[in-house]
Amino acid sequence: MSWTIGVDVGGTFTDFTAHHDGTGRTHLHKRPSTPANPAEAILAGLEELCAANGIAPDRIGRFCHGTTVATNALIQHTGGKLALIVTRGFRDLLEIGRQVRPRIYDFQCDHPPALVPRQRRFEADERITRDGEILTPLDDAEIARLVEDVRRAEVDAVAVCLLFAFVEPDHERRIGAALRAALPGVHVSLSHEVQPEFREYERLSTSVLNAYLQPVMAGYLTALERRLAEDAPGARLGVSQSSGGLISVGRARRFPLRTALSGPAAGIFGAIEIARRAAEANVITLDMGGTSADVALIRDYAADMTRDRWVEGYPARLSAIDIHAVGAGGGSIAWRDRDGLLKVGPQSAGAVPGPACYSRGGDLPTVSDANLVLGRLPATGLLKGHMALDAAAATRVIAGLAAQIDLSLEHTALGVIDIVVANMARAVRKISVERGFDPRAFTLMPFGGAGPLHASAVARALDMKRILVPPSPGLLCAQGLLASDDRENLVQPIPMRLEDTRLDAAFAAAMETLRDQAERWFAAEDVPDGRRATEATLDLRYVGQNFELSVPLDLPAGAAPDRAALASAFHAAHERSNGFSDAASAIEVVCARLVAIARQPHDASPDEALVPAPATPAGARRVHFSRDEAAMAAVFEREALHPGDWFVGPAIVDQLDTTIVIFPGDRVEVDTHANLIIEVSR
């Protein structure tokens, strides 16, 4: 097997990258998504990719997949029919929650409905204490009653979340075993398997979300795996997860919630790889596709992680790369609000019917239509002319919007772009300024099909001085999948203070458990010894705090942590994250974490020779950059640019997967890795 394929399914396009493991050859492909059945675009695109580049399907060894199926199921509320089993007295916790209003000033915003109605929530007569002591035993008759309750409910999946099951999971295990034996067609999510951590409500919500997605993802992945076995026999399917890295299709079926943010996470991995090669340690990424824009902050070649997220209005406790999303994409719809003001998004035309210029039935003005009216998109079409654009349709829908707000055609189109840029700049400020980081000290890295189209405008809005555009920005998420290792996140609670004399023994027991779990995972995934690696961290917090920070551990097996060094590292992490620390406050340990990693071999791309020379444009076209008269912009073909080439805007760079807008006065140079480095003018 010699080919690795990365496939990222977006709201508008499905992206492919094929890499030959022996020669390093890479082939790219892009085709419209099929939202009703994402597998259709995947399989059709794979056939097109193989046919166009002479790839034998039976030579594909790895198939790395970033998917939006889980996210779409949550957005559209198309998950399974659920039952829930909880400890007696906790039946209504799912609705009581923490009485938190995420949007405190929005009096029209309701909490989303509970995914399990009250009549399908069943109470188990059992009780375990915080120390793992069994206070009320769970007998076999009670288990049989619960199984019969679930049987009568006629559900697709059941979540089981018992009090303190993360400390002592025996009762959950027994209920789960009985359910799986009696109801083999029903999916079962046990909280101690999904997320074995404290915080009862978040563990409950996370387990329910996982169960809700199990029927959808199991059906999708099973069908895709079956078709891949026919079309590409020998290909091993791996699915991207929200924390980065891949998991096996079996783990994805069992824990589908881990894939809820899989595509954007793969893009961050790809961005880190690009940043490392370009020696850009501090980067803010802007991943703009057809439906949304995702932004993330990378410091010292690493992205921040989060474990507390709201997924479509529901709290979830899962490890994920800290990405902030906003409804700003090429398909975002522009509209006149009741106050008479122009708004853009969050509603999107998506892939179907898509923007009006796609000629697929869309009749509402979108960001893509505005870009075409302004001359920023090529009239010859996208995908190097393989996807035609209808300029007349774009003009018609933007003109209709212009009549509503009483502006000219071009000014309306510019207004649409200005608003979507302001929305993205606000998102960047949220992950930078609001956390104490100055975006001007970072390099902006745009990717996605529409990121480079708006990067210069976003940089100007934030006073950022430097932009790095990767060689294939529209396909970076698919390329990031190729660079992703297989990863499994493991956790063990250690609830005690740092100065507690019992900590060394508790830590040793927790790490032994974690390493045993990692070894079992390595064996199950058939990972060779030379590719095995682990990364350990401890979650710490000041006594009395609600939330914790992770501190890396670099200890040989069996060694006890240095408490003074841990305290110092935690104070430094707290200072970095929150702007202050308190050396006099007591610290407590919350849990130990271990990431088991199956390293994949990565080719190091050689630096190309840098020969400075002015680039030669392929043509020119009229482009509106501002409310002044349109300017004649030089048009460059990306594949014709070589390391050392440079030019000054106004300019447009066209390529297969995106279009790059260079504002007047911006200077562009191609670096040794074929990245475009844009120095933003003032």
C-alpha positions in Angstrom: 0.0 0.0 0.0 1.5 3.3 -1.0 -1.2 6.0 -1.1 -2.7 8.0 1.7 -5.9 9.9 1.0 -7.3 12.8 3.1 -10.9 13.8 2.7 -12.5 16.7 4.4 -16.3 17.2 3.9 -17.4 20.8 4.2 -20.7 22.5 3.8 -20.1 23.5 0.2 -17.1 21.5 -1.1 -15.5 18.1 -0.3 -11.7 18.3 -0.5 -9.3 15.5 -1.4 -5.5 15.2 -1.0 -3.6 12.1 -2.1 0.0 11.5 -1.0 2.3 8.8 -2.3 4.2 7.5 0.7 7.2 6.4 -1.4 7.8 9.3 -3.8 6.1 12.1 -1.9 3.9 13.0 -4.9 0.7 14.8 -4.0 -2.5 15.2 -6.0 -5.4 17.5 -5.1 -9.1 17.4 -5.9 -12.2 19.3 -5.0 -15.9 18.7 -5.8 -19.2 20.0 -4.5 -20.6 18.3 -1.4 -23.8 16.3 -1.2 -25.3 17.4 2.1 -28.2 14.8 1.9 -25.6 12.0 1.8 -22.0 13.1 2.3 -20.7 9.7 1.2 -21.9 10.3 -2.3 -19.4 13.2 -2.8 -16.7 11.2 -1.1 -17.0 8.1 -3.3 -17.6 10.1 -6.5 -14.6 12.4 -5.7 -12.4 9.4 -4.9 -13.2 7.8 -8.2 -12.5 11.1 -10.0 -9.2 11.6 -8.1 -8.0 8.1 -8.9 -9.0 8.3 -12.6 -7.4 11.8 -13.1 -4.1 10.9 -11.5 -3.6 7.2 -12.4 -4.0 6.0 -8.8 -4.9 2.3 -8.4 -7.6 2.1 -5.7 -6.1 -1.1 -4.4 -2.9 0.8 -3.6 -4.6 3.1 -1.1 -3.4 2.1 2.4 -4.9 4.9 4.6 -8.1 6.8 4.2 -8.3 9.8 6.6 -11.8 11.4 6.9 -12.9 14.7 8.4 -16.7 14.7 8.7 -19.6 17.0 9.5 -22.2 14.3 9.9 -22.2 14.5 13.8 -22.4 18.3 13.7 -25.2 18.4 11.1 -27.2 15.8 13.2 -27.0 18.1 16.2 -27.9 21.2 14.1 -30.8 19.6 12.4 -31.9 17.5 15.4 -31.8 14.3 13.4 -30.2 12.0 15.9 -31.6 8.8 17.4 -34.6 8.2 19.7 -33.1 8.1 23.2 -33.7 6.6 26.6 -31.7 7.7 29.7 -30.9 5.8 32.9 -29.8 7.8 36.0 -29.5 7.3 39.7 -32.8 7.7 41.6 -33.5 11.4 42.3 -31.6 12.7 39.2 -34.3 12.2 36.6 -34.7 16.0 35.9 -31.0 17.0 36.0 -30.9 17.0 32.2 -33.3 20.0 32.3 -32.3 21.6 35.5 -28.6 21.9 34.5 -26.7 24.7 36.1 -29.2 27.4 35.5 -26.7 29.1 33.2 -27.8 31.4 30.4 -25.1 31.5 27.8 -26.7 34.6 26.2 -27.7 36.4 29.4 -29.0 39.6 27.6 -31.1 37.8 25.0 -34.6 37.4 26.5 -35.9 35.7 23.3 -33.3 32.9 23.5 -34.6 29.6 24.9 -32.5 26.7 26.0 -32.7 23.9 23.4 -35.1 21.1 24.2 -33.9 18.1 26.2 -32.8 15.4 23.9 -34.5 12.8 26.1 -38.2 13.5 27.0 -39.1 12.9 30.7 -41.1 9.8 30.0 -38.0 8.0 28.6 -35.8 8.8 31.6 -35.6 5.9 34.0 -34.3 6.0 37.6 -32.1 3.2 39.0 -32.4 2.3 42.7 -28.6 2.5 43.5 -26.2 4.9 45.1 -22.4 5.2 45.1 -20.6 7.8 47.2 -17.9 10.2 46.1 -15.3 7.8 47.5 -16.5 4.9 45.5 -18.3 3.2 48.4 -21.5 1.4 47.4 -24.2 2.9 49.6 -27.2 1.3 47.9 -26.4 -1.9 46.0 -27.8 -2.5 42.5 -29.6 -5.9 42.4 -30.3 -8.1 39.4 -34.1 -7.5 39.6 -33.6 -3.8 39.3 -31.4 -4.2 36.3 -34.0 -6.5 34.7 -36.7 -3.8 35.4 -34.5 -1.1 33.7 -33.9 -3.3 30.7 -37.7 -3.9 30.3 -38.4 -0.2 30.6 -35.9 0.5 27.8 -37.4 -2.3 25.7 -40.9 -0.9 26.0 -39.6 2.6 25.1 -38.6 1.3 21.6 -35.5 3.5 21.3 -32.5 3.6 19.1 -30.0 4.3 21.8 -29.7 4.6 25.6 -27.4 6.7 27.8 -26.5 5.5 31.3 -25.1 8.1 33.7 -25.0 7.1 37.4 -23.8 9.2 40.2 -20.0 8.9 40.8 -19.7 6.2 38.1 -16.4 7.8 37.1 -15.0 6.7 40.5 -16.7 3.2 40.7 -18.2 2.1 37.4 -19.4 -1.3 38.5 -23.2 -0.5 38.4 -22.9 1.2 35.0 -21.0 -1.8 33.6 -23.6 -4.3 34.8 -26.5 -2.2 33.4 -24.6 -1.8 30.1 -23.8 -5.5 29.8 -27.5 -6.4 30.4 -28.7 -3.8 27.8 -26.3 -5.0 25.2 -27.2 -8.7 25.8 -31.0 -8.1 25.8 -31.2 -5.4 23.1 -28.4 -6.0 20.6 -29.9 -3.4 18.1 -29.8 -0.6 20.7 -26.7 1.6 21.0 -25.4 2.0 24.6 -23.4 5.0 25.9 -22.0 4.5 29.4 -20.8 7.7 31.1 -17.6 6.2 32.6 -16.6 5.1 29.0 -17.6 8.4 27.3 -16.2 10.9 29.8 -15.0 9.5 33.1 -14.7 12.9 34.9 -16.4 14.7 37.7 -19.1 17.4 37.1 -22.3 15.5 37.1 -24.3 17.6 34.7 -21.6 17.9 32.1 -20.9 14.2 32.2 -24.6 13.5 31.8 -25.0 16.0 28.9 -21.9 14.6 27.2 -23.2 11.0 27.5 -26.6 11.9 26.1 -25.1 13.8 23.2 -22.9 10.7 22.4 -25.9 8.4 22.5 -27.9 10.8 20.4 -25.3 10.6 17.6 -24.5 6.9 17.8 -27.3 5.7 15.4 -26.6 8.4 12.8 -22.8 8.0 12.8 -22.9 4.2 13.1 -25.1 4.0 10.0 -23.0 6.5 8.0 -19.6 5.0 8.9 -20.7 1.4 8.4 -22.1 2.3 4.9 -19.0 4.3 4.0 -16.7 1.5 5.3 -18.5 -1.1 3.3 -18.3 0.9 0.1 -14.6 1.7 0.6 -14.0 -2.0 1.1 -15.4 -2.5 -2.4 -13.8 0.6 -4.1 -10.5 0.6 -2.3 -9.8 -2.8 -0.8 -7.1 -2.6 1.8 -7.7 1.0 2.8 -7.8 1.6 6.6 -10.4 4.2 7.5 -9.5 6.7 10.2 -11.8 9.5 11.4 -10.6 12.9 12.6 -11.6 13.9 16.1 -12.2 17.3 17.7 -8.9 17.1 19.8 -6.9 16.5 16.6 -5.6 13.2 15.4 -7.5 10.2 14.1 -9.5 7.4 15.7 -10.5 4.1 14.2 -13.9 3.8 12.6 -14.9 1.4 15.4 -14.0 4.0 18.1 -15.8 6.7 16.0 -19.0 4.6 15.9 -18.8 4.0 19.7 -17.8 7.7 20.6 -19.2 9.8 17.7 -19.3 13.0 19.8 -15.5 13.1 19.5 -15.9 13.8 15.8 -18.2 16.9 16.2 -15.4 19.4 15.3 -13.3 17.0 13.2 -12.8 19.1 10.0 -11.6 22.3 11.7 -9.3 20.4 14.0 -7.6 18.8 11.0 -7.1 22.2 9.5 -5.3 23.4 12.7 -2.9 20.4 12.5 -2.2 21.3 8.9 -1.7 25.0 9.8 0.8 24.0 12.6 2.8 22.0 10.1 2.9 24.9 7.6 3.8 27.3 10.4 6.6 25.1 11.6 8.2 24.9 8.2 7.9 28.6 7.7 9.3 29.4 11.2 6.2 31.3 12.2 5.7 30.3 15.8 2.7 32.5 16.5 -0.2 32.4 14.1 -3.9 33.2 14.1 -5.7 30.9 11.6 -8.8 31.9 9.6 -10.6 28.9 8.0 -13.4 30.3 5.9 -15.5 27.9 3.9 -18.9 28.0 2.4 -21.0 28.1 5.6 -18.8 29.4 8.5 -15.4 30.8 9.5 -13.3 29.1 12.2 -10.5 31.0 14.0 -7.8 29.7 16.3 -4.7 31.0 18.0 -1.4 29.1 17.8 1.4 29.9 20.2 4.8 28.3 19.9 3.5 25.9 17.2 0.7 24.7 19.5 -3.0 25.3 19.7 -4.8 25.7 23.0 -7.1 22.9 24.1 -10.4 23.2 25.8 -12.5 20.6 27.5 -15.7 22.5 28.1 -17.7 23.4 25.0 -21.3 24.2 24.0 -22.2 22.1 21.0 -25.3 23.5 19.3 -26.6 24.8 22.7 -25.7 21.7 24.7 -22.8 21.6 27.2 -20.2 18.9 26.4 -17.1 17.8 28.3 -14.7 16.7 25.6 -11.2 17.4 24.6 -11.1 19.7 21.6 -8.8 22.2 20.0 -10.0 25.7 21.0 -11.7 26.9 17.9 -14.2 29.8 17.7 -16.7 29.6 14.9 -18.9 32.3 13.4 -21.5 32.1 10.7 -19.5 33.8 7.9 -18.8 31.9 4.8 -19.0 32.2 1.0 -22.6 31.0 1.1 -23.7 33.4 3.9 -26.9 35.1 2.9 -27.1 38.9 2.9 -30.4 40.4 3.9 -32.2 43.5 5.0 -33.3 43.4 8.6 -36.6 45.0 9.9 -34.5 47.9 11.2 -33.5 48.6 7.6 -29.9 47.7 8.1 -27.9 45.2 6.0 -27.0 41.9 7.7 -24.9 39.0 6.5 -25.5 35.4 7.9 -25.6 33.3 9.9 -28.0 31.6 7.5 -26.1 30.1 4.5 -27.1 28.9 1.1 -24.6 26.0 1.6 -23.9 23.7 -1.3 -27.5 23.3 -2.3 -29.0 25.5 -3.6 -25.8 27.5 -3.0 -25.1 31.1 -4.1 -27.0 32.4 -7.1 -23.8 32.4 -9.1 -23.5 28.6 -8.7 -26.6 28.1 -11.0 -28.1 25.4 -8.7 -31.3 27.2 -7.8 -30.1 29.7 -5.3 -31.9 33.0 -5.6 -30.6 34.9 -2.5 -27.6 37.3 -2.4 -24.5 35.8 -0.8 -20.9 36.7 0.0 -19.8 34.8 -3.1 -22.2 36.7 -5.3 -20.8 40.0 -3.9 -17.2 38.9 -4.6 -18.1 38.0 -8.2 -19.8 41.4 -8.7 -16.7 43.2 -7.4 -14.5 41.2 -9.8 -12.6 39.4 -7.1 -13.7 36.0 -8.2 -12.8 34.9 -11.8 -15.5 35.2 -14.3 -14.1 32.0 -15.9 -15.3 30.0 -12.8 -14.0 28.1 -9.9 -11.8 25.0 -9.8 -9.7 26.3 -12.7 -12.8 26.8 -14.8 -14.4 23.4 -14.1 -17.2 25.0 -12.1 -18.8 27.9 -14.1 -20.0 31.0 -12.3 -23.1 33.0 -13.5 -22.1 36.7 -13.3 -25.6 37.7 -14.5 -27.3 35.8 -11.7 -24.9 37.3 -9.1 -25.6 40.8 -10.4 -29.4 40.2 -10.3 -29.5 39.2 -6.7 -27.1 41.9 -5.5 -29.1 44.5 -7.5 -32.3 43.3 -5.8 -30.7 43.8 -2.4 -29.3 47.2 -3.5 -32.8 48.4 -4.3 -34.0 47.4 -0.8 -31.3 49.5 0.9 -31.1 52.2 -1.7 -27.4 51.9 -2.6 -25.6 51.3 -5.9 -24.7 47.7 -7.0 -21.0 48.0 -6.2 -21.5 49.8 -2.8 -24.0 47.1 -1.8 -21.5 44.3 -2.7 -18.8 46.1 -0.8 -21.1 46.5 2.2 -21.7 42.7 2.2 -18.0 42.1 2.2 -17.4 44.7 4.9 -19.9 43.1 7.2 -18.7 39.6 6.8 -15.1 40.9 7.4 -16.3 42.7 10.6 -17.9 39.4 11.8 -14.6 37.5 11.3 -12.5 40.3 12.9 -14.8 40.1 15.9 -14.2 36.4 16.1 -10.4 36.9 16.0 -10.6 39.5 18.8 -12.5 37.0 20.9 -9.7 34.4 20.8 -6.9 37.0 21.0 -7.7 40.5 22.6 -10.3 39.1 25.0 -7.7 36.6 26.3 -4.9 39.1 26.6 -3.1 38.6 23.2 -2.4 41.4 20.7 -3.3 40.1 17.2 -0.7 42.5 15.7 2.0 40.3 17.2 0.7 37.3 15.2 0.8 36.3 11.5 -2.6 35.7 9.9 -2.9 32.3 8.1 -6.0 32.1 6.0 -7.2 28.9 4.5 -10.4 27.3 3.4 -11.9 28.1 0.0 -12.8 31.7 1.0 -10.2 32.5 3.7 -7.5 34.0 1.3 -10.3 35.9 -0.5 -10.9 38.0 2.6 -7.6 37.8 4.5 -6.2 41.2 3.5 -9.4 42.9 4.6 -9.4 41.1 7.9 -5.8 41.9 8.5 -6.5 45.6 7.9 -9.4 45.5 10.3 -7.2 44.2 13.0 -4.0 46.2 12.1 -2.1 42.9 11.5 1.0 43.3 9.4 1.7 39.9 8.0 -0.2 37.2 6.2 0.9 33.7 5.3 -1.1 31.9 2.6 -0.2 28.1 2.3 0.3 26.6 -1.1 -3.1 24.9 -1.2 -5.2 26.8 1.4 -8.5 25.5 0.1 -7.4 22.0 0.8 -5.5 22.5 4.0 -8.0 20.6 6.2 -7.6 17.5 3.9 -3.8 17.9 4.0 -3.9 18.2 7.8 -5.6 14.8 7.9 -2.5 13.4 6.2 -0.3 14.9 8.9 -2.5 13.6 11.7 -1.4 10.8 14.0 -3.9 8.3 15.5 -4.6 9.4 19.1 -6.6 8.2 22.1 -7.3 10.4 25.1 -7.4 8.7 28.5 -8.2 10.2 31.9 -8.2 9.1 35.6 -9.4 11.2 38.5 -7.1 12.0 41.4 -9.2 14.4 43.6 -6.7 15.5 46.3 -4.5 18.4 47.3 -1.0 18.7 46.0 0.5 18.5 49.6 -1.5 15.4 50.5 0.8 12.7 51.6 -1.3 10.1 49.7 -0.7 11.8 46.4 2.3 9.8 45.3 0.5 6.5 45.7 -2.7 7.8 44.0 -0.7 9.2 41.2 1.2 6.0 40.7 -2.0 4.0 40.6 -3.7 6.4 38.2 -0.7 6.4 35.8 -0.4 2.6 35.9 -4.1 2.4 34.9 -3.6 4.9 32.1 -0.6 3.1 30.8 -2.4 -0.2 30.8 -5.3 1.4 28.9 -2.8 2.8 26.4 -1.1 -0.5 25.9 -4.5 -2.2 25.3 -5.3 0.5 22.7 -2.0 0.1 21.0 -2.6 -3.6 20.8 -6.2 -3.2 19.5 -5.0 -0.8 16.8 -2.0 -3.0 15.9 0.5 -0.2 16.5 4.2 -1.2 16.1 6.5 -0.5 19.0 8.5 2.1 17.0 5.4 4.2 16.4 4.1 4.3 20.0 4.2 7.4 22.1 2.4 9.0 25.0 1.9 12.5 26.4 0.9 12.9 30.1 -0.6 16.0 31.9 -2.0 16.7 35.3 -5.1 18.9 35.7 -4.5 21.4 38.6 -6.4 24.3 40.1 -6.3 26.5 43.2 -8.5 25.2 46.0 -11.9 26.7 45.6 -11.7 27.3 41.9 -14.3 25.9 39.5 -12.0 25.2 36.5 -8.6 23.7 36.1 -5.5 24.0 33.9 -3.4 21.2 32.4 0.3 21.0 33.2 2.5 18.8 31.1 4.3 15.9 32.8 7.6 14.4 31.5 8.3 11.6 33.9 9.7 8.1 33.4 7.3 5.3 34.2 7.0 4.8 38.0 8.5 8.2 39.0 6.6 10.5 41.3 6.0 14.1 40.3 8.1 16.8 41.8 5.5 18.8 43.8 7.5 22.1 43.9 8.1 21.9 40.1 4.4 21.1 39.5 3.3 24.1 41.6 5.7 26.4 39.8 4.5 25.2 36.4 0.9 25.7 37.5 1.5 29.2 38.7 3.2 30.0 35.4 0.3 28.5 33.4 -2.3 30.4 35.5 -0.3 33.6 34.9 -0.2 33.0 31.2 -3.9 32.1 30.9 -5.5 34.5 33.4 -3.0 37.3 33.8 -2.2 36.5 37.5 -1.2 33.8 39.9 -1.2 33.3 43.7 1.8 31.5 45.1 0.3 31.5 48.5 -2.9 29.6 47.5 -3.2 25.9 48.0 -3.3 23.7 44.8 -5.3 20.6 44.2 -5.0 17.9 41.6 -8.2 17.0 39.7 -7.1 14.2 37.3 -4.3 12.7 35.3 -4.5 12.5 31.5 -2.6 10.4 29.0 -2.7 10.7 25.2 -1.7 7.5 23.5 -0.3 8.3 20.0 0.4 6.1 17.0 2.9 8.2 15.1 2.6 8.3 11.3 5.6 8.7 9.1 5.9 12.2 7.7 7.9 13.3 4.7 10.0 16.5 5.2 9.6 18.6 2.1 12.9 20.1 1.0 13.4 23.8 0.8 13.4 25.1 -2.8 16.0 27.5 -4.1 15.1 31.1 -3.5 15.8 33.3 -6.6 14.3 36.8 -6.1 12.6 38.0 -9.3 9.5 40.1 -10.1 6.6 37.8 -11.0 5.0 37.9 -14.4 1.2 38.3 -14.4 -1.0 36.2 -16.7 -3.4 39.0 -17.3 -5.4 41.7 -15.5 -9.0 42.4 -14.5 -11.1 45.3 -13.0 -11.5 44.8 -9.3 -13.3 46.9 -6.7 -11.2 47.1 -3.5 -12.9 50.1 -2.0 -15.7 52.7 -2.7 -13.3 54.4 -5.1 -13.2 53.6 -8.7 -12.3 50.0 -9.7 -8.6 49.3 -10.2 -6.9 47.2 -12.8 -5.4 44.3 -10.8 -2.7 42.1 -12.1 -3.8 38.4 -12.2 -1.3 35.7 -11.3 -1.6 31.9 -11.6 -0.5 30.3 -8.4 1.2 27.4 -10.1 3.3 29.7 -12.2 4.8 31.4 -9.1 8.2 30.1 -7.8 10.2 30.7 -4.6 11.7 34.2 -4.7 9.0 35.7 -7.0 7.5 38.9 -5.7 4.9 41.5 -6.8 3.0 44.4 -5.3 -0.8 44.8 -5.3 -3.4 45.5 -6.5 -3.4 41.9 -7.7 -5.4 38.7 -7.7 -3.9 35.2 -7.5 -6.1 32.4 -8.9 -5.6 28.7 -8.2 -7.6 25.5 -8.1 -8.8 25.7 -4.6 -9.1 29.4 -3.8 -8.7 33.0 -5.0 -6.3 35.4 -3.1 -7.0 39.1 -3.1 -4.0 41.4 -2.8 -4.9 45.0 -1.9 -3.2 48.0 -3.4 0.3 48.5 -1.9 0.6 45.1 -0.3 3.8 43.3 -1.1 3.9 39.6 -1.8 6.8 37.2 -1.9 6.9 33.5 -2.4 9.0 31.7 0.3 11.1 28.6 0.0 8.1 26.4 0.8 5.9 28.1 -1.9 3.9 30.0 0.8 2.8 33.5 -0.2 4.1 36.0 2.4 2.0 39.2 2.3 3.3 42.3 3.9 0.2 44.5 4.5 0.5 48.2 3.6 -0.8 51.0 5.6 
